[in-house]
Amino acid sequence: MTSEDPAVLAEQLTSTLRHLVLLLRRAVAGQPVTSQQYAVLGSLEHGPRRMTELAEEHAVQLPTMTVQINRLEDPGLVARGTDPTDARVRTVELTEEGRARLRAVREARVAFIARELDTLTDDERAALAAALPALNRLGRRH
């Protein structure tokens, strides 16, 4: 089996992604927003979303997403609304404070990762850059 074998590559990618997720969590350690909350804020960046859509996107049950939204709503990072096409449907959107917090966390994360990337060789950074299109395609398929 070679690293081009999908099963082997999947195993290697899974292990690497786990380490990268932990690295990203360290990047925002000490921030007032958890990594999970940051992910939810990012999901709301382009406009209001239905609670059910958010739960599905984050692969959690609706009650779990409701708890996350409650935790984001208390400090004023998100606001609830209703869907204009169906008043029974609850939506969630970023507030200005939520946008500011998302921006701050993103900037901290990018700065942290940039420092980590600076420790790599030029060839290693080029290899990462070359892999990004395939990783983006893989991540956007679902």
N, C-alpha and C positions, 0 to 999 in steps of 0.2 A: 504494500500500500504506500502510495506517495502522498505528499501534502496536497496534491491535486484531487485526491479521492475525497468526494464530498463528506463522507462520514468522518474522516480524519481531520479535514479542514474544519468541519463543524465543531468537533471536540476542541481543537486548538483555538478557534474563534471564541467559543463559549468561555474557555478559561481566560483568554485575554480580555474579553469584555467584562468579566467579573472583576478583574484587577483594575480595569479602567473605571468602572462604576465606583469602586472603592476610592480610587484616586479623585474622582469628581466629588465624591462626598466629603473627602478631606479638604477639598478646595473651598467648600462653603461651611466648614465646621465653624461654629461660633456665630454664624449668621442667625438672625431672628427667624429665618424661614428654613424649614427642613428640606432635604432633597426632594421628598415626595411632594411637599407643598410647592416647591419651585417648579416641579414638573407640571402640576395642575395650573399654576399661574401661566406657564408657557403655553399650555393648551388653550388658554383664554386670550392669548395675545392678539388674535385676529378677529375677535368679536365674541358676542354672547354664544354660549353653548347650552344645550339641554343637559340636564343632570345625567340622563341615561346615556348620552353620547360620551360624556366624560368618564363614567363608570366603565363603559365598554372599552374606551381607548386605553384606560389605565389598568384594565383587566382586574377590576374589583367589583364587588357587589354594590348595588345602589346605596344600601345603608352605610357602607364603608366610605363611599364618596361623599355622602351627606355629612358624615363626621368631619371629613377633610374640609369641606366647604364651610361648615360651621366654624372651624378653627381659623379659616381665612377671613370669614365674615366678621368675626368678633373684633379684630384689629383694623377693620375697614379696608382690607385688601381686595375683597370682591363684594359684589352686590347681587342680590337675587332679583329676578324679574319674571315676566311671563312672556311666552311666545306670542307674537302678534297674530299668528294664524290659529292658535289654539290656547285660550286663556287658562286651560287646565294644566298646561305644561309649564313647569318651572325651568327657568334659564338662569345662568350665572354669567356675570361679566366682570372684567377687571375695573377697579376704580383707579383714579389717578394715583393714589397711594400705592395700589397694587402694581401699576405700571412702573412707578419709581423703584419699588422694592425689587421687581423682576429685573430691571435694568442694573441695579446695584449688585444683585447676586450674579447676574450674567457677567458683569465687568470683573468681579472678584474671581469668578471661575476662569474666565479667559486669561486674566493676568497670571493666575496660578499655573494654568496649563502652558502658557507661553514660557514661563520660567522653567518648567519641566522639559519642554521641547528644546529649550536652549542648551540643555545638557546632552542632547543627542548630536551625532555627527551630521554633516550636510547630507551624506548619503542616506542616513536613517530618516531624516526629515523628508527627503525627496521620495523615499519609499512610502512613507505615510501619505504624502500628498498624492502620489500615484494611486494609492488604494482608496482614497476618499470617494471617487465616483462610483466604484463598485459597492462600497459600504452604504453610500446614500441610496443607491438603487435598491439594495437589499432591504434597507430600513423603511423605504417608502412603498414597498409592495403590498403592505397590509394595512 
